[in-house]
Amino acid sequence: MLSALTRIFRTPDLRRKVLFTLGIIAVFRLGSFVPAPFVDFSNVQTCLASQQSGASGLYQLVNVLSGGALLQLSIFALGIMPYITSSIIVQLLRVVIPRFEALYKEGQEGQARLTQYTRYLTIALGVLQSTTLITVARSGALFGTTDTSACSQLVSNNAWWATVLMVLTMTAGTGLIMWMGELITERGVGNGMSLLIFTAIAARFPQSIIAIGQAQSPEVAVVVVAIGVVIVGLVVYVEQSQRRIPVEYAKRMVGRRTYGGNNTYIPIKVNMAGVVPVIFASSLLYLPALIAQFNQPRDGSAPAPWVTWIQNYLTTGDHPLYMALYFLLIVGFTYFYVAITFNPEEVADNMKKYGGFIPGIRAGRPTAEYLDYVLTRVTLPGSIYLGLLALIPLIAFVAIGANQNFPFGGASLLIIVGVGLETVKQIDSQLQQRHYEGLLR
């Protein structure tokens, strides 16, 4: 392993790519600690120090994906979340808008147009989300409190032009993050956007472990790390698991050349949906809490019964009803997203066009039905796996009193493992091209 790392820095091209990637990552982390204009830095740090349960719902997820920049109200407060959301929206619109599906099938030029639409939508979502974040910060509800303490005085200037400047700064920060991610993809190693998310999540791991050790005991922190290593191993095993459907291609003559006649397979992963269902479920469950938050009476009187019910059952993750809804939503969104991203009829048509067939299954509609049959049954354990993995931080919150930024579980662990595996594979392939020996033996 050490010799492989040495070969990375001895290869000029690969060394340049790795150092460029590390430089962009350093700039990204530095921007996470630079406060936005008119943000009272001392009050923000006071609220962070006194915070017990952390932000909840969607804000907790965005805070994790931004590396803690959200709750610090930094220039990179929104992180990469607007880009993730816009990418998911554009992907879902392919099913609704035929023009988007046609662009996707046009190849590189059409996908470049879709990428441009994603960028425009990212900036629009950045404006919307930064405005919401500033409004919540001014109301004092960002840290789960509405009293007159430091947490309700995070913004030092309430003028309209100050708000516009803060919105422009945070939106520009989102655009800069998007540009840095594309630079890493073009000139560095791995997928830039994924690596920035990986960096933001990994940067919070030591802080989370130290917080558990301070709140409980060092022994509990050691046990959490040991359990985390086991969970990571299981996640790697499941993420690499796939159902391989064999495919054979008949020989065909094109001019004087013979094509086909080879055997391959269609890999259907156990977790084909990735982290998207977790993001969907977190966003949907946060909506009732957000509505209740803006329906709090300003005169200090008792809130409406439905507001009280939402606050008791759907605000924090320690209630069984919240956990059950979270699990069921993840299972449902997993089936929904897999049905959108993998089209058995399209795969069957492509196989038929190039003379491919599954042994024992007729080409055309029977192949599509067989693929749908296999996909439905493979998705079931995948959806249950996603739901259980997402519940790990909530269970830890109840069991050991850890905050909801528990490092080993949910979306954070899926992203860490997925991006780590993909980046190692890319470095390994580049090493094999130059030294005939990869990063891992």
Secondary structure as GFF3:
##gff-version 3
##sequence-region A 1 441
A	DSSP	alpha_helix	2	10	.	.	.	ID=ss1
A	DSSP	alpha_helix	12	31	.	.	.	ID=ss2
A	DSSP	alpha_helix	41	50	.	.	.	ID=ss3
A	DSSP	alpha_helix	57	65	.	.	.	ID=ss4
A	DSSP	alpha_helix	81	96	.	.	.	ID=ss5
A	DSSP	alpha_helix	98	105	.	.	.	ID=ss6
A	DSSP	alpha_helix	108	139	.	.	.	ID=ss7
A	DSSP	three_ten_helix	150	152	.	.	.	ID=ss8
A	DSSP	alpha_helix	160	187	.	.	.	ID=ss9
A	DSSP	alpha_helix	192	202	.	.	.	ID=ss10
A	DSSP	alpha_helix	205	215	.	.	.	ID=ss11
A	DSSP	alpha_helix	218	240	.	.	.	ID=ss12
A	DSSP	beta_strand	242	249	.	.	.	ID=ss13
A	DSSP	beta_strand	252	254	.	.	.	ID=ss14
A	DSSP	beta_strand	257	259	.	.	.	ID=ss15
A	DSSP	beta_strand	263	269	.	.	.	ID=ss16
A	DSSP	alpha_helix	276	293	.	.	.	ID=ss17
A	DSSP	alpha_helix	305	313	.	.	.	ID=ss18
A	DSSP	alpha_helix	320	341	.	.	.	ID=ss19
A	DSSP	alpha_helix	344	353	.	.	.	ID=ss20
A	DSSP	beta_strand	356	357	.	.	.	ID=ss21
A	DSSP	alpha_helix	365	399	.	.	.	ID=ss22
A	DSSP	alpha_helix	410	435	.	.	.	ID=ss23
###
